Amino acid sequence: MPGNDYWDLDAIIADHQKLPCFFHNDVPGYGFLEGNHETDLSANAKVELPYWLAEHLAVNDHVDLELPKCFNQRVRDDISASPTSVNLNRLCPYYYRFGVNIINLIVDAALPEVLSQAFKARLPCIMDYTQTSRLRTDRSEFIHSLDETERELYKLGHETVMEMMQWDRRKAVRIQTAEILSRRVGRH
C-alpha cells in the first residue's frame, strides 16, 4: 500500500480482493489455502489470494497471476456495449481501485483502456443523477450498480447540489456588516 493509503479503509478493503494465483513450486504446510486437508500446496495449484499477498508473491516470482473474473472478456464486452448497464458493485465493490492495483502485475495492455472507458462513460450519468432530487426506479438501479469510487463521487455531487440550493434560497450563511464597521457608520 502507498504511504498515504495506510489508514484508508477503502484501500484496505480493495487490497483484500481475491486474485487467482498459480504457485511455481511446492509449498510445504500451506495445503489449507487450496481447501484440501493435505499439508503441502503442490506446484501449479490454483489458489485465490488477497491482492496484498498475491502482489508480494508475484513480485518475488513465486506465483503467476490470472486475470480476475471481474475483468474477463465477457465483462469487457458488456462495458463496450453499454457501460452504464453493467453492475460494477456486484462484480467487485472496488472495481476501479482493484483494477488500478493489478495493472502493473498482470500483463494485459487492454485493461487500462477498459477501466478508463467505463469510468468516462459512467461519470456523466452519475453527475446527471446528482442534479435531480426525485428518485426514480431506473435511477436507483443505476445507483446500486456503482462501485465505491463512483458512490463517493455521487455523494459529493449530491451534497454540492444541496448546498447550492441552500445558497440559492439564501439559507446559507448570510453576509453581515462587521460590528466595527457598523459602529463607525453610527458615529458620522
GIBELZI-V211398 format. One record per backbone hydrogen bond with DSSP energy under -1.0 kcal/mol. CO is the residue of the C=O (numbers start at 1). NH is the residue of the N-H. Records with the same first field share a line. If there is no record, write none. Layout:
BEGIN
CO = NH + NH
END
This chain:
BEGIN
2 = 5
3 = 6
5 = 8
8 = 12
9 = 13
10 = 14
11 = 15
13 = 16
14 = 17
15 = 52
17 = 51
19 = 49
20 = 66
21 = 47
22 = 64
23 = 44
27 = 30 + 41
30 = 33
31 = 34 + 36
39 = 31
41 = 27
42 = 45
45 = 23
47 = 21
49 = 19
50 = 54
51 = 55
53 = 57
54 = 58
55 = 59
56 = 60
57 = 62
58 = 61
62 = 24
64 = 22
68 = 71
69 = 72
72 = 76
73 = 77
74 = 78
75 = 79
76 = 80
77 = 81
78 = 82
82 = 85
86 = 88
87 = 91
88 = 92
92 = 95
93 = 148
94 = 98
95 = 99
96 = 100
97 = 101
98 = 102
99 = 103
102 = 105 + 106
106 = 108
108 = 111
110 = 114
111 = 115
112 = 116
113 = 117
114 = 118
115 = 119
116 = 120
117 = 121
118 = 122
119 = 123
122 = 126
123 = 127
124 = 128
125 = 129
126 = 130
136 = 140
137 = 141
138 = 142
139 = 143
140 = 144
143 = 146
145 = 88 + 89
147 = 151
148 = 152
149 = 153
150 = 154
151 = 155
152 = 156
153 = 157
154 = 158
155 = 159
156 = 160
157 = 161
158 = 162
159 = 163
160 = 164
161 = 165
162 = 166
163 = 167
164 = 168
165 = 169
166 = 171
167 = 170
178 = 182
179 = 183
180 = 184
181 = 185
182 = 186
183 = 187
184 = 188
END
